[in-house]
Amino acid sequence: MSAATTAPDAADTAAVRRAIASTARPPRPGPLSTALTFGWRGMLKVKHVPEQLMDVTLTPVMFLLMFTYLFGGAIAGSTSAYLDYTLPGLLVMSVLFTTVYAGVSLNTDLTKGVVDRFRSLPIWRPAPLLGSLLGDSVRYVIAGTVIIVVGVLLGYRPDAGVAGAVAALALVVVFSFGLSWVFSVLGLLLRSPNAVMNAGFTGIFPLTFLSNVFVDPATLPGPLQAFVDVNLISILATACRSLMDGTPDVGAIVVSLLVAAGLAAVFLPLTTRLYRSR
Amino acid sequence: MTLHAPLAIEATGLVKTYGDTTAVAGIDLAVPPGVVYGVLGPNGAGKTTTIRMLATLIRPDAGSARVLGHDVVTEADAVRAQVSLTGQLASVDEELTGRENLVLLGRLLGLSRAGARARADELLEAFGIAAAAGKLVKHYSGGMRRRLDIAASIVVTPRLMFLDEPTTGLDPRSRNHVWEIARALVAEGTTILLCTQYLEEADQLADGIAVIDRGTVIAEGTPAQLKASVGSGGLRVRLLDAERRPEAAALLERAVGPVTLEADPAGLTAQCPDSARAATGVGELARTGIGIAEFALDQPSLDEVFLALTGHAAEVPPPAATLEEQPS
């Protein structure tokens, strides 16, 4: 199409000039269309940066194998009994680990100058943030599905069947929508993507272990047990376990949803404010 | 005040401070439409902060600015709808392909799905990146990346473009391509605010230049005016016979001005306030019978202008270091 004399790796000035002359400014797109375009970008990231997904998916699978076969018998009497206990908790761990990447990718955009590109466009301001939720949710569903499938391959059978597993996964994903704004704020405040990752995991790793994900807190010393009981990750794990067992613990489910809503109510406005001013 | 066409950029007393550091300490700019206007200054002079204020990315702490007739604070969206940014100011996404980057921007600017794709292909073709359209940008070479960067900023042709350090780290051939594109944009009526620390680049492209140092404009004018303001150029002479250089030096010292000897054993330069004096010098040499191989009257380079204005040399980073920063 372009002038045949131009080297293939160089700009063709005549064609550039035609390209410059040929556009009229189209009408501004609506908020929804803009957010969906950012959603599309989020999906492309899942495709192009699979490492992120691998990192967070493999760690829980490793824990699943290690805990079940090394400690499972000792903790619960048999590996299959332990798998029954721990799998819903590992589902929580797997998806919550993935939420840290909401902050990491936001920080990457910020440090690379991509955020400035978006901020220089005449678009609906919250669109980039809301759109990225779409890509994030795909990651959450994949991370959660992988751990459930590996569990089933190892012999885990949820009493509530597929419906129970789907309900538990849905609850964790909704909770993650709330939690991801905490990491988005970190992503906007810290200096580098690595700093966000370190801070995120430094927070979420011990919280996961000081919960009922791996062990029944009944055997823990009093003060520790008291902490584990109020740890949100315990409450969410209890809710998921109850959904997968077919005996929904309404209290735990409601608390999980309220906490998710609370986190979003505080950290979503904070995120949008920081996003505007950075 | 003139009654000509409204200014593309009109800034008055812009100030931006970070903590106790004053990045921009009261900058005034008046940029007419349809030109390349160079903002020249060393690293940390306040160029980028100034442009970020003009591009609505940050709010000025004091002062005001209108871009294409719109206030950058109260009518930020109207400004955004007509400008675009390049380089360090607003990056393309390294984790997407070149084509995806252009389609994304097309969609965000309001093109239809098919329209955005067609525009992306047109630009990829015109900028010579069609072959790498499906590759992730982090695998692009420096020159390709820079072209994509500019392509991304003309998905919809802007009326004003902030061109930030467009050739830092590029080889001379790629650099010339970027300059040609900038000239093509101006030919189509776009105003370009060129931010650079390369004096040669400003000299090549800019119709007007503001020199910024320590957060203020310390000089303003056309490249020729700035050079003239520093005064003298030099009369550069190369003799036929190197043996006679001491004699020629003594003569020019008397007839023209202070002489410096060049590395070339037959070359010497005399500082020279005007062309009449230079002509006298050349005449004297001829009359004395000292053979001249060539002579030229040099204008001072913008480097010298910069040194004269700021009292320190322009700090230009070694291009090699910048190239190495390109993602592998």
Chai-1 contact restraints between the chains, C-beta under 6 A:
chainA,res_idxA,chainB,res_idxB,connection_type,confidence,min_distance_angstrom,max_distance_angstrom,comment,restraint_id
A,M1,B,E125,contact,1.0,0.0,6.0,A-B,restraint_1
A,S2,B,E125,contact,1.0,0.0,6.0,A-B,restraint_2
A,D9,B,G128,contact,1.0,0.0,6.0,A-B,restraint_3
A,A10,B,G128,contact,1.0,0.0,6.0,A-B,restraint_4
A,A10,B,H177,contact,1.0,0.0,6.0,A-B,restraint_5
A,A11,B,F127,contact,1.0,0.0,6.0,A-B,restraint_6
A,A11,B,G128,contact,1.0,0.0,6.0,A-B,restraint_7
A,A11,B,R147,contact,1.0,0.0,6.0,A-B,restraint_8
A,A11,B,H177,contact,1.0,0.0,6.0,A-B,restraint_9
A,A11,B,I181,contact,1.0,0.0,6.0,A-B,restraint_10
A,D12,B,A126,contact,1.0,0.0,6.0,A-B,restraint_11
A,T13,B,E180,contact,1.0,0.0,6.0,A-B,restraint_12
A,T13,B,A184,contact,1.0,0.0,6.0,A-B,restraint_13
A,A15,B,A126,contact,1.0,0.0,6.0,A-B,restraint_14
A,V16,B,A126,contact,1.0,0.0,6.0,A-B,restraint_15
A,V16,B,I181,contact,1.0,0.0,6.0,A-B,restraint_16
A,V16,B,A184,contact,1.0,0.0,6.0,A-B,restraint_17
A,R17,B,A184,contact,1.0,0.0,6.0,A-B,restraint_18
A,A19,B,E122,contact,1.0,0.0,6.0,A-B,restraint_19
A,A19,B,L123,contact,1.0,0.0,6.0,A-B,restraint_20
A,A19,B,A126,contact,1.0,0.0,6.0,A-B,restraint_21
A,I20,B,I154,contact,1.0,0.0,6.0,A-B,restraint_22
A,I20,B,T157,contact,1.0,0.0,6.0,A-B,restraint_23
A,I20,B,L185,contact,1.0,0.0,6.0,A-B,restraint_24
A,I20,B,E188,contact,1.0,0.0,6.0,A-B,restraint_25
A,A21,B,E188,contact,1.0,0.0,6.0,A-B,restraint_26
A,T23,B,V156,contact,1.0,0.0,6.0,A-B,restraint_27
A,T23,B,T157,contact,1.0,0.0,6.0,A-B,restraint_28
A,R25,B,V156,contact,1.0,0.0,6.0,A-B,restraint_29
A,P26,B,G110,contact,1.0,0.0,6.0,A-B,restraint_30
A,P26,B,L111,contact,1.0,0.0,6.0,A-B,restraint_31
A,P27,B,G110,contact,1.0,0.0,6.0,A-B,restraint_32
A,R28,B,G110,contact,1.0,0.0,6.0,A-B,restraint_33
A,P29,B,G110,contact,1.0,0.0,6.0,A-B,restraint_34
A,T37,B,R107,contact,1.0,0.0,6.0,A-B,restraint_35
A,T37,B,L108,contact,1.0,0.0,6.0,A-B,restraint_36
A,R41,B,L104,contact,1.0,0.0,6.0,A-B,restraint_37
A,L44,B,L96,contact,1.0,0.0,6.0,A-B,restraint_38
A,L44,B,E100,contact,1.0,0.0,6.0,A-B,restraint_39
A,K45,B,E95,contact,1.0,0.0,6.0,A-B,restraint_40
A,H48,B,E95,contact,1.0,0.0,6.0,A-B,restraint_41
A,V49,B,E95,contact,1.0,0.0,6.0,A-B,restraint_42
A,K112,B,S91,contact,1.0,0.0,6.0,A-B,restraint_43
A,G113,B,A90,contact,1.0,0.0,6.0,A-B,restraint_44
A,G113,B,S91,contact,1.0,0.0,6.0,A-B,restraint_45
A,V114,B,S91,contact,1.0,0.0,6.0,A-B,restraint_46
A,V114,B,D93,contact,1.0,0.0,6.0,A-B,restraint_47
A,D116,B,L57,contact,1.0,0.0,6.0,A-B,restraint_48
A,D116,B,A90,contact,1.0,0.0,6.0,A-B,restraint_49
A,R117,B,A90,contact,1.0,0.0,6.0,A-B,restraint_50
A,R119,B,L57,contact,1.0,0.0,6.0,A-B,restraint_51
A,S120,B,A55,contact,1.0,0.0,6.0,A-B,restraint_52
A,S120,B,R80,contact,1.0,0.0,6.0,A-B,restraint_53
A,S120,B,L85,contact,1.0,0.0,6.0,A-B,restraint_54
A,S120,B,A90,contact,1.0,0.0,6.0,A-B,restraint_55
A,L121,B,L108,contact,1.0,0.0,6.0,A-B,restraint_56
A,P122,B,D77,contact,1.0,0.0,6.0,A-B,restraint_57
A,P122,B,R80,contact,1.0,0.0,6.0,A-B,restraint_58
A,P122,B,A81,contact,1.0,0.0,6.0,A-B,restraint_59
A,I123,B,L108,contact,1.0,0.0,6.0,A-B,restraint_60
